[in-house]
Amino acid sequence: MPIYQCISPAGFLGESIRGELAGEITRIHCAATGIPPSFVNVMFLDLPEGRYFVAGKPAAHSVLHGAIRVGRDLATRQRILRDLSRMWTRLTGQPEEELLISLWENLPENAMEAGSIFPAIGQEQDRLNKTG
């Protein structure tokens, strides 16, 4: 269920770096939560020039939103945030000052993928057993 949206200025991320970022986002989330990689969704959106502003002025910032299930403890959520920030700046060269990362928590019963309502945290194996 985690859905990560990576929003960056158009042309900032090439195809190869997107693959690296997607792999690292998946690795970070799975390492922190123990869920299978097949649960992690990552998408990239390019923002045309003049569509992102900070303090009322055009900016070349990037935004990384992660929609995750409710129930992760504070330490886990903050570990994910720190690891994502370090990874992003290492792979892209973009300074942390130009990066906004947020995690939005959703109730698992409010998310569906491939026709299945998402399980509560700790019930992932039940879903995997049912879908085979």
N, C-alpha and C positions, 0 to 999 in steps of 0.2 A: 503494500500500500504506500510506502513512502513515495512521494512524487516530488522530485527536485526540479525546479525551474531555474535555469541559468540565463539571466538577461544581461546582455553586454552590447556595447556599441557595435553597429554593423561593421563587419570586416575585422574586428578585434581578434576573434578566435578562428583559426583555421581548422580544417577537418581533422587533422591528426591530433591537435591539442584537445578537440572536443572528445575524441575517443579516450584519450588519457584522462581527462577530467571525469568523464562518465565512469570509467573503471575505478578511479580513486574515490569518487563519491560513493559508489557501491561498496567498495572495500571498507571505507570509514564507517558507513552506516551499519554494515553487517558485523564488523568488529565490535562496535559499541552495543549492538542490540541482540546479536546472535541469530537474526533472521536469515533465511536463504537469499542468495543474490537474485533469484527469480522474482522476488517481491519488490525489488527496487527499480523505480522508473526515473529516468533522467531526460530532460528535454532542454533544448537550447533555443533561445529567441534572440534575434538581432533587432536592436533598436536603432532606427535611422537617426542621423544627426538632428539635433534640435528637438528631440522627444524626451530627454531626461534633463532635469534641472535640480540643482542644489542651491539653496539660498536665493532662488529666483534667477540663477544664472545657468547657462548650458554647462553640462558636466559630462565627463566620459567615464562615469562610474559603472560598476557591475553590481548586479543584485542576484543573490542566491536564496531562493525561497524553498524550504522543505516542509511539505505537508506530511506529518507523521501521526501515528496513533497516540491517543491519550494514554498515559500510564507510565511513561519513562520518567525515572527520577531526575532530579535537578542535576546531579553529577553527570549522568549519561547525556542529557541534553547539552550541557555546557561543554562536555568532551567533544561531542559532535561539532558544535560551533567552532571551538578552537582548532580542531583538526581540519575542518573544512577551510578555515581562513588560512592556516599555514600552507595547506596543499595548494589552494588557489594562487596565493602569492608566489609560491615556489614554481609552479608550472607556467603561470602566465606572465610573471614579472610585474603584475599590477600591484601597487602598494596597498596595504590594508586600509589606508585613508580613503581609497576609492572603491571600497567593497562594503556592501551591506548584506548581511546574512541574517535570515530569520527562520525560526522553526514555528510552524503553526500546527497545533494539536487538534486532531479530529477524533471523534468517537468512531471506533471501528465499525459499528453498525450503520454508520452514515457513509460508508465507502463500499464500492463494489468493483470487482475486476473479473473479467472473463465469466460473468454470470454468477459469481459467488460473493456473498457478503463477507467482508473481512472478519477474521477471527479476533477475539480479544488477545492481548499480549499473553504469551505463554500457551496459546491454543493453536499455534501455527501448524504443528504436526498433524492435528486433527484435520485441518483443511487439506494438507498435502496427502493424507491417507485417503480422503474422499475423492480427490481429483486424480489420484494415481500417478 
